[in-house]
Amino acid sequence: MIKIFTVRGYLVDELIHDTGIEDGSESWDMLSKDGMEIAYGVYIYHVEAPGLGEKVGKFAVIK
């Protein structure tokens, strides 16, 4: 499970990674969970991998 948040903590979207561990990438259409196009700026991601752990980080969207 990958959760994407604004820097203020608003949940933007949740992505389900349903392929094997050998594929360490995930595509995102850059739409919010409400179907709205996201704004440019900094976002926080939270990756939860059962049996492997968690990772939190930041990324920027530049349009």
N, C-alpha and C positions, 0 to 999 in steps of 0.2 A: 504494500500500500504506500502510495506517495501522496502526501498532502501538501498543498501549496497555500501559503498565507501571505497577506500583505504585511508590511513591517509593523502595522498597528494590531496585528493578530486576527484579522478577518479571514475566515476560510474562503479561499478563492475557488479551489477545485480539489477533487480527490481522483487519483488515477489508480487503477488496479493493474499491477504488473503480473500477467498470467503466463509468461514464458519462463523457461529455465534460467538458472543462475548464470549460465554461460553467456547469456545475452544481457549485458549490463546497460542497456539503453531503453528508453521509453519515449514514445512520441506523444506530443500534446498539441492540440489544435489552438491553444492560446485563447480559449474561451473560458469564461467563468462557469461555475456549476449552474448558473442561471441562463447560460447561453449568450452572455454579453462579451464583447471583445474587451480584453484586458487593457489597462492603461500602461504606458511605459513607466519604468521605475524599478525599484528593488523589491524582490520577493524572497520569502523564506520557504525552504522546502524541508520536509520531514519524511524520511524514508524509513519504513519499518519492514524488516525482513525477518520473518519467523525463523528462529533457529540460528540466525546470523547476527542480529542486533539492530541498532538504529543509527541513523546519521541525520544531522541537522546542518544546513548550510544556507548560503545566500546566492542569488543570481540576479542579474539585471536584464531587463527587457528594453531594448533600444529600437525604436521604429524609424 
